[in-house]
């Protein structure tokens, strides 16, 4: 399997990163995609890429919440551009980027500006996008409308409604990231997932956040990915090995081809 979204470079893993990678491998999770947040963690991210080159693959981008209340956000964007220029082969995607109005609605204009700039960068470099959306689905659909035909992207940890889903599923190069939330009791995702073809689903943990049942409240890690695959298998009425196989194919298609 491939964990299509983990922040294993996060401080939460400083004490046992090696063991976490080994546990993941023991559960069949051989590769991980590491989306960037901002300059405070670029160093840790790159360290993981250098130390575990056959396991960890990096995305570079500016997270929408790092735009909030940050007078240096335009400098941060320039940094993303220069990382792409200096090490073009190092990055498998632009991410994570997008819109997040959960913490504050005051920086929507700045977030939109940063996101559009990074979409244009992805199109220019022919890279896929890892898109984060929280409490901003209408704004997300409106903003991506002019670009989505040409984009290759995953809407990571999907949390929109049915009409958002049907809109983005019209486009073949768009994938839906599924993580621990799908295992939660009150989640609307199992119902929505019935309309998503297997060929459009990626597995992710978003570690250290959003652990699946029965690890809620604990640190999430990539070795829990099979629990998410099992839940999707149950929802779809398919064999879990088929889910694992197809989601790997999808992830390879988006990031490695
Ligand atoms: Zn993330």
Boltz pocket constraint, residues with backbone or C-beta under 6 A from the ligand:
constraints:
  - pocket:
      binder: B
      contacts: [[A, 5], [A, 7], [A, 35], [A, 96], [A, 206]]
      max_distance: 6.0
